Amino acid sequence: LEGKMGADTATYSVVVRNSGTARVGDLGVHASLPPGAALVDCWAGVEGTNPCRRDGDRVTWTIPRLSGGKSMAGPFVAVLGTAGLAPGKVDVRAWVDAPDAIVQEVTLEKK
């Protein structure tokens, strides 16, 4: 998970890698939304394609299929409006609905 804080928005990007040998399908990829952040845009791969859906305090994309052997999907990108965020540190985490998935976290700072 990577993030970049701009003047009015924060952009988060995560790439998913299947390090196992088995093919997986219909996996949810999630990124948390900081309280007060507005979802401006989201996509997977190329801007304008495979948008996410807002699900409470997170955004979610669906990977329909991911083969084994270190195959990759993404990037999954979310652009958040930061006007509603107080100055200070902003924590976001990303995870996949799969056993043994590693949760990724990033902290940015709004000045």
All heavy atoms as an XYZ file, in Angstrom:
800
protein
N       0.849     -1.171      0.000
C       0.000      0.000      0.000
C       0.896      1.235      0.000
O       1.826      1.326      0.781
C      -0.916     -0.010      1.229
C      -1.808      1.206      1.442
C      -2.816      1.372      0.319
C      -2.545      1.071      2.762
N       0.586      2.150     -0.895
C       1.307      3.416     -0.966
C       0.297      4.554     -0.897
O      -0.863      4.373     -1.261
C       2.068      3.543     -2.284
C       3.155      2.530     -2.455
C       3.860      2.673     -3.798
O       3.320      3.324     -4.709
O       4.954      2.130     -3.911
N       0.733      5.688     -0.429
C      -0.140      6.841     -0.363
C       0.607      8.121     -0.640
O       1.821      8.203     -0.447
N      -0.158      9.112     -1.118
C       0.422     10.425     -1.394
C      -0.608     11.475     -0.988
O      -1.758     11.428     -1.438
C       0.752     10.529     -2.877
C       1.350     11.850     -3.287
C       1.828     11.862     -4.722
C       0.793     11.333     -5.677
N       1.145     11.488     -7.076
N      -0.213     12.394     -0.124
C      -1.105     13.451      0.350
C      -0.867     14.704     -0.467
O       0.268     15.171     -0.574
C      -0.842     13.732      1.832
C      -1.777     14.738      2.459
S      -3.463     14.164      2.697
C      -3.263     13.053      4.086
N      -1.937     15.224     -1.068
C      -1.863     16.480     -1.795
C      -2.539     17.577     -0.998
O      -2.917     17.389      0.160
N      -2.743     18.714     -1.613
C      -3.364     19.844     -0.923
C      -4.831     19.564     -0.595
O      -5.306     19.913      0.477
C      -3.244     21.094     -1.781
N      -5.551     18.933     -1.514
C      -6.986     18.700     -1.331
C      -7.384     17.231     -1.328
O      -8.522     16.904     -1.003
C      -7.779     19.404     -2.433
C      -7.555     20.907     -2.440
O      -7.529     21.501     -1.352
O      -7.400     21.472     -3.538
N      -6.470     16.359     -1.755
C      -6.797     14.933     -1.854
C      -5.638     14.070     -1.364
O      -4.491     14.519     -1.310
C      -7.111     14.517     -3.310
O      -5.963     14.761     -4.123
C      -8.328     15.244     -3.860
N      -5.978     12.853     -1.026
C      -4.982     11.819     -0.739
C      -5.259     10.673     -1.703
O      -6.420     10.296     -1.911
C      -5.090     11.337      0.702
N      -4.216     10.132     -2.301
C      -4.362      9.037     -3.249
C      -3.664      7.810     -2.689
O      -2.493      7.878     -2.316
C      -3.748      9.406     -4.615
O      -4.388     10.592     -5.097
C      -3.926      8.282     -5.620
N      -4.408      6.708     -2.628
C      -3.882      5.443     -2.112
C      -3.909      4.410     -3.217
O      -4.850      4.355     -4.001
C      -4.724      4.961     -0.929
C      -4.657      5.891      0.246
C      -5.591      6.902      0.411
C      -3.640      5.780      1.184
C      -5.522      7.776      1.483
C      -3.560      6.647      2.256
C      -4.503      7.638      2.401
O      -4.429      8.504      3.462
N      -2.873      3.589     -3.273
C      -2.755      2.580     -4.314
C      -2.221      1.288     -3.704
O      -1.255      1.312     -2.941
C      -1.797      3.088     -5.399
O      -1.587      2.116     -6.378
N      -2.842      0.173     -4.041
C      -2.395     -1.122     -3.543
C      -2.388     -2.119     -4.703
O      -3.243     -2.076     -5.578
C      -3.281     -1.630     -2.373
C      -4.709     -1.893     -2.816
C      -2.693     -2.864     -1.733
N      -1.381     -2.979     -4.726
C      -1.277     -4.057     -5.694
C      -1.371     -5.364     -4.923
O      -0.790     -5.505     -3.848
C       0.058     -3.984     -6.478
C       0.219     -5.168     -7.409
C       0.132     -2.682     -7.255
N      -2.106     -6.325     -5.458
C      -2.301     -7.614     -4.803
C      -1.486     -8.668     -5.541
O      -1.514     -8.735     -6.768
C      -3.799     -7.995     -4.810
C      -4.007     -9.376     -4.213
C      -4.604     -6.949     -4.060
N      -0.759     -9.479     -4.764
C       0.035    -10.557     -5.365
C      -0.363    -11.875     -4.731
O      -0.435    -11.989     -3.507
C       1.519    -10.323     -5.157
C       2.367    -11.411     -5.830
C       3.804    -11.106     -5.756
N       4.276    -11.348     -4.400
C       5.506    -11.179     -3.994
N       6.405    -10.718     -4.836
N       5.862    -11.436     -2.770
N      -0.616    -12.885     -5.559
C      -0.910    -14.233     -5.079
C       0.388    -15.018     -5.094
O       0.849    -15.472     -6.135
C      -1.962    -14.911     -5.964
C      -2.311    -16.304     -5.479
O      -1.831    -16.746     -4.441
N      -3.147    -16.996     -6.228
N       0.997    -15.180     -3.932
C       2.265    -15.906     -3.839
C       2.068    -17.412     -3.771
O       3.031    -18.159     -3.877
C       3.044    -15.450     -2.603
O       3.413    -14.097     -2.767
N       0.818    -17.861     -3.569
C       0.550    -19.300     -3.513
C       0.504    -19.921     -4.897
O       0.609    -19.233     -5.918
N       0.331    -21.203     -4.941
C       0.294    -21.907     -6.225
C      -1.123    -22.074     -6.750
O      -1.320    -22.275     -7.941
C       0.939    -23.297     -6.091
O       0.259    -24.025     -5.069
C       2.415    -23.177     -5.745
N      -2.135    -21.989     -5.881
C      -3.516    -22.202     -6.296
C      -4.134    -20.924     -6.847
O      -3.868    -19.829     -6.359
C      -4.347    -22.704     -5.121
N      -4.974    -21.082     -7.868
C      -5.722    -19.958     -8.413
C      -6.840    -19.605     -7.435
O      -7.427    -20.485     -6.810
C      -6.304    -20.340     -9.765
C      -6.994    -19.198    -10.449
C      -7.392    -19.575    -11.825
N      -8.570    -20.429    -11.766
C      -9.293    -20.747    -12.813
N      -8.930    -20.346    -14.003
N     -10.362    -21.489    -12.686
N      -7.115    -18.313     -7.298
C      -8.195    -17.864     -6.419
C      -9.155    -17.000     -7.226
O      -8.799    -16.456     -8.264
C      -7.665    -17.074     -5.200
C      -6.831    -17.966     -4.310
C      -6.863    -15.866     -5.642
N     -10.372    -16.886     -6.746
C     -11.354    -16.075     -7.443
C     -12.281    -15.361     -6.495
O     -12.419    -15.730     -5.330
N     -12.925    -14.317     -7.020
C     -13.895    -13.511     -6.282
C     -13.370    -13.051     -4.931
O     -14.009    -13.229     -3.904
C     -15.208    -14.265     -6.108
C     -15.916    -14.475     -7.433
O     -15.745    -13.625     -8.324
O     -16.615    -15.477     -7.573
N     -12.193    -12.461     -4.940
C     -11.616    -11.917     -3.711
C     -11.981    -10.446     -3.578
O     -11.912     -9.698     -4.548
C     -10.087    -12.022     -3.731
C      -9.482    -13.394     -3.576
C      -7.977    -13.302     -3.712
C      -9.860    -13.994     -2.234
N     -12.329    -10.051     -2.367
C     -12.540     -8.636     -2.093
C     -11.233     -7.991     -1.701
O     -10.472     -8.537     -0.911
N     -10.947     -6.833     -2.282
C      -9.799     -6.011     -1.910
C     -10.379     -4.778     -1.239
O     -11.276     -4.134     -1.792
C      -8.970     -5.588     -3.145
C      -7.822     -4.681     -2.743
C      -8.473     -6.803     -3.898
N      -9.906     -4.448     -0.048
C     -10.491     -3.369      0.744
C      -9.433     -2.349      1.156
O      -8.287     -2.705      1.381
C     -11.131     -3.918      2.021
C     -12.026     -5.083      1.790
N     -13.303     -4.952      1.297
C     -11.822     -6.407      1.978
C     -13.852     -6.146      1.201
N     -12.971     -7.044      1.605
N      -9.862     -1.110      1.284
C      -9.036     -0.058      1.871
C      -9.921      0.738      2.817
O     -11.066      1.069      2.479
C      -8.456      0.857      0.799
N      -9.404      1.010      4.001
C     -10.183      1.754      4.992
C     -10.291      3.223      4.589
O      -9.429      3.760      3.902
C      -9.546      1.622      6.369
O      -8.244      2.185      6.385
N     -11.375      3.839      5.005
C     -11.582      5.269      4.786
C     -11.419      5.988      6.113
O     -12.122      5.669      7.074
C     -12.988      5.531      4.245
C     -13.273      5.069      2.830
C     -14.760      5.200      2.527
C     -12.453      5.865      1.841
N     -10.520      6.946      6.208
C     -10.384      7.705      7.454
C     -11.677      8.472      7.740
O     -12.330      8.953      6.806
C      -9.241      8.673      7.170
C      -8.556      8.158      5.959
C      -9.573      7.385      5.183
N     -12.067      8.607      9.001
C     -13.263      9.392      9.335
C     -13.137     10.813      8.797
O     -12.120     11.467      8.963
C     -13.272      9.389     10.866
C     -12.447      8.209     11.263
C     -11.414      8.047     10.184
N     -14.159     11.260      8.098
C     -14.160     12.614      7.547
C     -13.672     12.705      6.114
O     -13.828     13.733      5.474
N     -13.095     11.630      5.588
C     -12.608     11.653      4.203
C     -13.764     11.352      3.251
O     -14.604     10.510      3.522
C     -11.500     10.624      4.012
N     -13.804     12.047      2.135
C     -14.818     11.826      1.116
C     -14.206     11.043     -0.033
O     -13.081     11.332     -0.458
C     -15.336     13.162      0.607
N     -14.906     10.044     -0.533
C     -14.435      9.279     -1.685
C     -14.664     10.098     -2.945
O     -15.798     10.439     -3.281
C     -15.166      7.943     -1.765
C     -14.763      7.026     -2.909
C     -13.291      6.634     -2.807
C     -15.637      5.781     -2.911
N     -13.593     10.466     -3.633
C     -13.669     11.275     -4.845
C     -13.734     10.384     -6.079
O     -14.539     10.597     -6.980
C     -12.456     12.234     -4.946
C     -12.457     12.988     -6.262
C     -12.434     13.190     -3.764
N     -12.883      9.362     -6.133
C     -12.821      8.470     -7.295
C     -12.109      7.192     -6.885
O     -11.380      7.172     -5.883
C     -12.060      9.151     -8.440
C     -12.317      8.511     -9.799
O     -13.160      7.587     -9.890
O     -11.685      8.932    -10.778
N     -12.327      6.144     -7.644
C     -11.613      4.892     -7.416
C     -11.652      4.060     -8.683
O     -12.574      4.176     -9.478
C     -12.211      4.127     -6.237
S     -13.949      3.715     -6.425
N     -10.634      3.238     -8.875
C     -10.555      2.380    -10.049
C      -9.556      1.262     -9.786
O      -8.821      1.274     -8.812
C     -10.161      3.174    -11.287
C      -8.804      3.801    -11.227
C      -7.616      3.245    -11.594
C      -8.485      5.119    -10.761
N      -6.582      4.128    -11.379
C      -7.089      5.282    -10.872
C      -9.246      6.179    -10.251
C      -6.441      6.460    -10.505
C      -8.591      7.339     -9.887
C      -7.218      7.473    -10.017
N      -9.566      0.314    -10.697
C      -8.580     -0.771    -10.670
C      -7.931     -0.839    -12.034
O      -8.621     -0.838    -13.054
C      -9.238     -2.099    -10.323
N      -6.620     -0.880    -12.053
C      -5.885     -0.958    -13.313
C      -5.707      0.397    -13.941
O      -4.702      1.061    -13.747
N      -6.707      0.847    -14.698
C      -6.638      2.101    -15.431
C      -7.779      2.996    -14.965
O      -8.906      2.519    -14.777
C      -6.767      1.840    -16.951
C      -6.747      3.131    -17.743
C      -5.666      0.908    -17.424
N      -7.499      4.266    -14.775
C      -8.519      5.194    -14.302
C      -9.771      5.096    -15.165
O      -9.691      5.060    -16.384
C      -7.982      6.624    -14.321
C      -8.893      7.617    -13.658
C      -8.252      8.978    -13.469
O      -7.084      9.150    -13.846
O      -8.930      9.851    -12.937
N     -10.918      4.993    -14.503
C     -12.192      4.889    -15.209
C     -12.681      3.463    -15.381
O     -13.788      3.246    -15.857
N     -11.872      2.472    -15.004
C     -12.286      1.074    -15.148
C     -12.464      0.427    -13.784
O     -11.832      0.809    -12.813
C     -11.247      0.254    -15.940
O     -10.001      0.273    -15.237
C     -11.043      0.816    -17.330
N     -13.311     -0.560    -13.705
C     -13.549     -1.367    -12.508
C     -13.623     -0.517    -11.237
O     -12.794     -0.630    -10.355
C     -12.463     -2.428    -12.367
C     -12.814     -3.453    -11.292
O     -13.945     -3.538    -10.841
N     -11.836     -4.215    -10.879
N     -14.645      0.346    -11.146
C     -14.729      1.196     -9.950
C     -14.981      0.377     -8.685
O     -15.475     -0.741     -8.743
C     -15.912      2.114    -10.257
C     -16.732      1.364    -11.243
C     -15.773      0.526    -12.042
N     -14.653      0.960     -7.563
C     -14.904      0.320     -6.277
C     -16.322      0.645     -5.831
O     -17.036      1.397     -6.483
C     -13.908      0.812     -5.236
S     -14.126      2.552     -4.776
N     -16.696      0.095     -4.711
C     -17.955      0.477     -4.082
C     -17.653      0.871     -2.641
O     -16.769      0.299     -2.012
C     -18.981     -0.638     -4.157
C     -18.625     -1.881     -3.397
C     -19.672     -2.982     -3.628
N     -19.351     -4.161     -2.863
C     -18.495     -5.094     -3.213
N     -17.848     -4.987     -4.357
N     -18.263     -6.129     -2.451
N     -18.370      1.848     -2.163
C     -18.203      2.260     -0.771
C     -19.031      1.317      0.091
O     -20.185      1.041     -0.191
C     -18.655      3.688     -0.570
C     -18.359      4.133      0.844
C     -18.564      5.590      1.047
N     -18.121      5.909      2.399
C     -17.625      7.039      2.765
N     -17.489      8.000      1.891
N     -17.258      7.246      4.003
N     -18.408      0.831      1.154
C     -19.044     -0.142      2.041
C     -18.775      0.310      3.479
O     -17.807     -0.130      4.095
C     -18.461     -1.530      1.766
C     -19.140     -2.624      2.536
O     -20.242     -2.403      3.055
O     -18.553     -3.721      2.624
N     -19.591      1.272      3.968
C     -19.382      1.797      5.320
C     -18.103      2.598      5.415
O     -17.925      3.586      4.716
N     -17.155      2.130      6.227
C     -15.896      2.856      6.438
C     -14.758      2.308      5.592
O     -13.592      2.420      5.946
C     -15.511      2.845      7.913
C     -15.259      1.441      8.442
O     -15.550      0.457      7.724
O     -14.775      1.324      9.576
N     -15.099      1.714      4.439
C     -14.070      1.184      3.544
C     -14.556      1.250      2.104
O     -15.733      1.432      1.827
C     -13.720     -0.253      3.909
C     -14.861     -1.214      3.669
C     -14.523     -2.599      4.122
N     -15.609     -3.515      3.819
C     -15.629     -4.764      4.186
N     -14.620     -5.267      4.869
N     -16.635     -5.527      3.878
N     -13.610      1.111      1.182
C     -13.924      0.935     -0.231
C     -13.528     -0.487     -0.597
O     -12.590     -1.060     -0.021
C     -13.207      1.970     -1.132
C     -13.759      3.352     -0.902
C     -11.715      1.947     -0.935
N     -14.262     -1.069     -1.552
C     -14.045     -2.471     -1.919
C     -14.033     -2.629     -3.433
O     -14.874     -2.056     -4.127
C     -15.167     -3.355     -1.327
O     -15.140     -3.249      0.094
C     -14.990     -4.813     -1.720
N     -13.083     -3.395     -3.920
C     -13.038     -3.846     -5.306
C     -13.152     -5.368     -5.286
O     -12.875     -5.995     -4.275
C     -11.701     -3.513     -5.965
C     -11.359     -2.066     -6.045
C     -11.567     -1.224     -7.100
C     -10.691     -1.277     -5.050
N     -11.083      0.030     -6.815
C     -10.544      0.020     -5.551
C     -10.216     -1.546     -3.758
C      -9.937      1.047     -4.847
C      -9.616     -0.529     -3.044
C      -9.486      0.746     -3.584
N     -13.498     -5.983     -6.413
C     -13.544     -7.442     -6.497
C     -12.593     -7.911     -7.581
O     -12.644     -7.422     -8.708
C     -14.971     -7.932     -6.813
O     -15.842     -7.483     -5.779
C     -15.019     -9.451     -6.886
N     -11.711     -8.854     -7.204
C     -10.844     -9.515     -8.186
C     -11.581    -10.772     -8.618
O     -11.784    -11.671     -7.805
C      -9.494     -9.929     -7.566
C      -8.764     -8.740     -6.975
C      -8.630    -10.644     -8.606
C      -7.496     -9.128     -6.224
N     -11.993    -10.875     -9.884
C     -12.718    -12.073    -10.289
C     -11.850    -13.325    -10.336
O     -12.322    -14.418    -10.076
C     -13.259    -11.727    -11.667
C     -12.462    -10.567    -12.135
C     -11.893     -9.886    -10.937
N     -10.568    -13.169    -10.660
C      -9.681    -14.324    -10.781
C      -8.246    -13.874    -10.625
O      -7.869    -12.814    -11.102
C      -9.848    -14.930    -12.178
C      -9.924    -16.383    -12.224
C     -10.112    -16.890    -13.637
N     -10.226    -15.841    -14.642
C     -11.019    -15.906    -15.684
N     -11.772    -16.932    -15.881
N     -11.057    -14.932    -16.551
N      -7.448    -14.682     -9.961
C      -6.022    -14.391     -9.811
C      -5.293    -15.722     -9.778
O      -5.510    -16.530     -8.883
C      -5.779    -13.594     -8.527
C      -4.389    -13.012     -8.297
C      -3.994    -12.079     -9.440
C      -4.337    -12.267     -6.987
N      -4.466    -15.967    -10.780
C      -3.761    -17.252    -10.839
C      -2.659    -17.296     -9.790
O      -2.293    -16.279     -9.213
C      -3.191    -17.474    -12.238
O      -2.257    -16.465    -12.555
N      -2.142    -18.484     -9.544
C      -1.067    -18.662     -8.561
C       0.284    -18.327     -9.155
O       0.400    -17.852    -10.277
N       1.327    -18.579     -8.371
C       2.685    -18.374     -8.869
C       3.108    -16.927     -8.912
O       3.737    -16.484     -9.868
N       2.756    -16.138     -7.897
C       3.147    -14.734     -7.779
C       2.511    -13.846     -8.841
O       3.085    -12.844     -9.256
C       4.669    -14.584     -7.786
C       5.322    -15.258     -6.603
C       6.790    -14.959     -6.515
C       7.367    -15.634     -5.274
N       8.778    -15.438     -5.136
N       1.308    -14.185     -9.291
C       0.603    -13.310    -10.224
C       0.096    -12.082     -9.466
O      -0.077    -12.107     -8.256
C      -0.551    -14.051    -10.900
O      -1.485    -14.476     -9.937
N      -0.122    -11.008    -10.212
C      -0.481     -9.737     -9.582
C      -1.743     -9.153    -10.210
O      -2.049     -9.420    -11.367
C       0.665     -8.742     -9.720
C       1.927     -9.214     -9.006
S       3.319     -8.118     -9.247
C       2.882     -6.806     -8.140
N      -2.450     -8.327     -9.432
C      -3.618     -7.594     -9.906
C      -3.538     -6.176     -9.361
O      -3.053     -5.944     -8.264
C      -4.901     -8.272     -9.434
N      -4.040     -5.240    -10.128
C      -4.059     -3.853     -9.676
C      -3.333     -2.947    -10.650
O      -3.056     -3.337    -11.757
N      -3.017     -1.771    -10.239
C      -3.223     -1.227     -8.901
C      -4.689     -0.905     -8.646
O      -5.447     -0.579     -9.551
C      -2.381      0.041     -8.892
C      -2.393      0.495    -10.317
C      -2.413     -0.772    -11.140
N      -5.083     -0.997     -7.388
C      -6.396     -0.589     -6.912
C      -6.189      0.781     -6.278
O      -5.412      0.916     -5.339
C      -6.931     -1.608     -5.899
C      -7.082     -2.975     -6.506
C      -6.042     -3.890     -6.451
C      -8.239     -3.335     -7.164
C      -6.156     -5.147     -7.026
C      -8.371     -4.588     -7.750
C      -7.326     -5.493     -7.677
N      -6.858      1.791     -6.826
C      -6.582      3.179     -6.455
C      -7.843      3.838     -5.890
O      -8.931      3.682     -6.459
C      -6.082      3.978     -7.677
C      -5.805      5.424     -7.309
C      -4.840      3.330     -8.267
N      -7.683      4.556     -4.795
C      -8.759      5.358     -4.225
C      -8.243      6.776     -4.007
O      -7.144      6.962     -3.477
C      -9.234      4.774     -2.899
N      -9.026      7.755     -4.453
C      -8.704      9.163     -4.248
C      -9.720      9.703     -3.248
O     -10.924      9.606     -3.464
C      -8.773      9.965     -5.567
C      -8.449     11.431     -5.323
C      -7.836      9.356     -6.608
N      -9.199     10.246     -2.144
C     -10.051     10.733     -1.070
C      -9.931     12.242     -0.933
O      -8.818     12.782     -0.994
C      -9.645     10.092      0.262
C      -9.544      8.577      0.289
C      -9.121      8.103      1.661
C     -10.852      7.941     -0.129
N     -11.050     12.909     -0.741
C     -11.044     14.336     -0.441
C     -10.663     14.532      1.017
O     -11.174     13.844      1.896
N      -9.759     15.452      1.276
C      -9.228     15.617      2.632
C      -9.770     16.847      3.355
O      -9.355     17.126      4.475
C      -7.690     15.691      2.592
O      -7.298     16.796      1.754
C      -7.097     14.409      2.059
N     -10.714     17.574      2.754
C     -11.226     18.801      3.382
C     -11.829     18.519      4.759
O     -11.738     19.340      5.660
C     -12.261     19.464      2.484
N     -12.454     17.364      4.954
C     -13.081     17.029      6.225
C     -12.149     16.434      7.254
O     -12.578     16.118      8.364
N     -10.871     16.268      6.906
C      -9.904     15.696      7.837
C      -9.227     16.787      8.656
O      -8.869     17.836      8.132
C      -8.814     14.922      7.084
C      -9.241     13.709      6.274
C      -8.043     13.137      5.524
C      -9.858     12.656      7.165
N      -9.044     16.524      9.933
C      -8.290     17.445     10.779
C      -6.803     17.307     10.444
O      -6.357     16.238     10.017
C      -8.518     17.116     12.250
N      -6.014     18.366     10.620
C      -4.571     18.239     10.412
C      -3.996     17.164     11.336
O      -4.483     16.948     12.440
C      -4.040     19.623     10.779
C      -5.196     20.537     10.572
C      -6.406     19.728     10.949
N      -2.974     16.483     10.855
C      -2.327     15.429     11.632
C      -2.193     14.149     10.831
O      -2.382     14.130      9.618
N      -1.872     13.081     11.526
C      -1.614     11.792     10.876
C      -2.914     11.115     10.451
O      -3.918     11.172     11.158
C      -0.832     10.893     11.809
C       0.546     11.452     12.066
C       1.403     10.510     12.856
C       2.678     11.245     13.184
N       3.833     10.695     12.641
N      -2.867     10.491      9.271
C      -4.006      9.781      8.696
C      -3.555      8.356      8.417
O      -2.625      8.137      7.633
C      -4.475     10.455      7.386
C      -5.634      9.702      6.787
C      -4.824     11.912      7.633
N      -4.190      7.402      9.068
C      -3.840      5.991      8.885
C      -4.846      5.323      7.962
O      -6.056      5.500      8.114
C      -3.846      5.257     10.228
C      -2.775      5.763     11.168
O      -1.652      6.008     10.693
O      -3.068      5.913     12.365
N      -4.338      4.555      7.010
C      -5.172      3.762      6.105
C      -4.574      2.370      6.044
O      -3.350      2.209      6.070
C      -5.224      4.397      4.692
C      -5.856      3.463      3.688
C      -5.996      5.707      4.743
N      -5.432      1.369      5.963
C      -4.946      0.002      5.794
C      -5.679     -0.645      4.641
O      -6.789     -0.241      4.289
C      -5.084     -0.801      7.080
C      -6.454     -0.970      7.576
C      -6.472     -1.642      8.961
N      -7.829     -1.884      9.353
C      -8.444     -3.046      9.273
N      -7.809     -4.110      8.855
N      -9.695     -3.173      9.639
N      -5.048     -1.629      4.037
C      -5.635     -2.375      2.920
C      -5.473     -3.858      3.196
O      -4.469     -4.275      3.787
C      -4.947     -1.993      1.605
N      -6.452     -4.645      2.773
C      -6.407     -6.090      3.003
C      -7.237     -6.805      1.945
O      -8.030     -6.198      1.240
C      -6.892     -6.430      4.409
C      -8.340     -6.163      4.668
C      -9.366     -7.063      4.614
C      -8.941     -4.912      4.999
N     -10.561     -6.441      4.902
C     -10.325     -5.127      5.151
C      -8.445     -3.618      5.190
C     -11.216     -4.115      5.469
C      -9.342     -2.601      5.507
C     -10.702     -2.853      5.648
N      -7.038     -8.106      1.862
C      -7.742     -8.971      0.915
C      -8.481    -10.028      1.716
O      -7.974    -10.512      2.731
C      -6.735     -9.643     -0.049
C      -7.435    -10.613     -0.992
C      -5.975     -8.595     -0.833
N      -9.675    -10.401      1.253
C     -10.449    -11.461      1.906
C      -9.871    -12.825      1.529
O     -10.397    -13.494      0.640
C     -11.919    -11.410      1.472
C     -12.639    -10.210      2.018
O     -12.218     -9.688      3.056
O     -13.636     -9.800      1.399
N      -8.786    -13.193      2.151
C      -8.166    -14.490      1.873
C      -7.408    -14.942      3.111
O      -6.865    -14.110      3.838
C      -7.214    -14.387      0.688
N      -7.371    -16.265      3.341
C      -6.583    -16.746      4.478
C      -5.112    -16.367      4.289
O      -4.613    -16.336      3.173
C      -6.752    -18.269      4.415
C      -7.846    -18.527      3.448
C      -7.988    -17.327      2.581
N      -4.458    -16.053      5.360
C      -3.035    -15.709      5.352
C      -2.709    -14.434      4.589
O      -1.555    -14.203      4.238
C      -2.182    -16.865      4.806
C      -2.368    -18.140      5.608
O      -2.499    -18.041      6.847
O      -2.396    -19.226      5.009
N      -3.710    -13.611      4.286
C      -3.446    -12.349      3.597
C      -2.752    -11.391      4.567
O      -3.048    -11.366      5.755
C      -4.735    -11.730      3.082
N      -1.837    -10.624      4.054
C      -1.081     -9.663      4.859
C      -1.769     -8.305      4.772
O      -2.002     -7.792      3.677
C       0.367     -9.566      4.357
C       1.056    -10.925      4.485
C       1.127     -8.485      5.122
C       2.403    -10.989      3.803
N      -2.099     -7.732      5.907
C      -2.687     -6.391      5.947
C      -1.565     -5.377      5.736
O      -0.510     -5.469      6.357
C      -3.392     -6.140      7.302
C      -3.908     -4.707      7.376
C      -4.527     -7.130      7.496
N      -1.813     -4.424      4.854
C      -0.842     -3.372      4.582
C      -1.344     -2.077      5.211
O      -2.543     -1.809      5.199
C      -0.675     -3.179      3.078
C      -0.145     -4.389      2.366
C       1.299     -4.655      2.724
O       2.137     -3.765      2.656
N       1.587     -5.880      3.116
N      -0.428     -1.274      5.741
C      -0.810      0.000      6.349
C       0.108      1.106      5.875
O       1.272      0.859      5.566
C      -0.737     -0.109      7.870
C      -1.689     -1.139      8.441
C      -1.670     -1.189      9.957
O      -1.396     -0.146     10.578
O      -1.931     -2.273     10.487
N      -0.444      2.319      5.813
C       0.358      3.481      5.480
C      -0.167      4.658      6.303
O      -1.369      4.764      6.561
C       0.334      3.799      3.956
C      -1.022      4.222      3.498
C       1.364      4.848      3.600
N       0.730      5.527      6.727
C       0.373      6.722      7.485
C       0.859      7.940      6.710
O       2.023      8.026      6.342
C       1.007      6.718      8.888
O       0.556      5.572      9.593
C       0.654      7.964      9.668
N      -0.071      8.866      6.448
C       0.273     10.133      5.824
C      -0.040     11.244      6.812
O      -0.681     11.014      7.824
C      -0.553     10.335      4.546
C      -0.387      9.284      3.452
C      -1.299      9.603      2.279
C       1.045      9.173      2.991
N       0.394     12.447      6.504
C       0.119     13.564      7.394
C      -0.492     14.721      6.625
O       0.043     15.142      5.597
C       1.392     14.027      8.099
C       1.121     15.064      9.147
C       2.291     15.316     10.057
O       3.340     14.681      9.889
O       2.159     16.172     10.942
N      -1.629     15.187      7.136
C      -2.256     16.381      6.574
C      -1.709     17.574      7.337
O      -1.780     17.628      8.563
C      -3.775     16.324      6.713
C      -4.442     17.539      6.115
C      -5.940     17.514      6.244
C      -6.516     18.802      5.676
N      -7.942     18.897      5.873
N      -1.167     18.509      6.614
C      -0.558     19.694      7.246
C      -1.581     20.790      7.421
O      -2.545     20.880      6.782
C       0.600     20.178      6.402
C       1.617     19.093      6.164
C       2.870     19.405      6.860
C       3.844     18.266      6.565
N       4.915     18.155      7.362
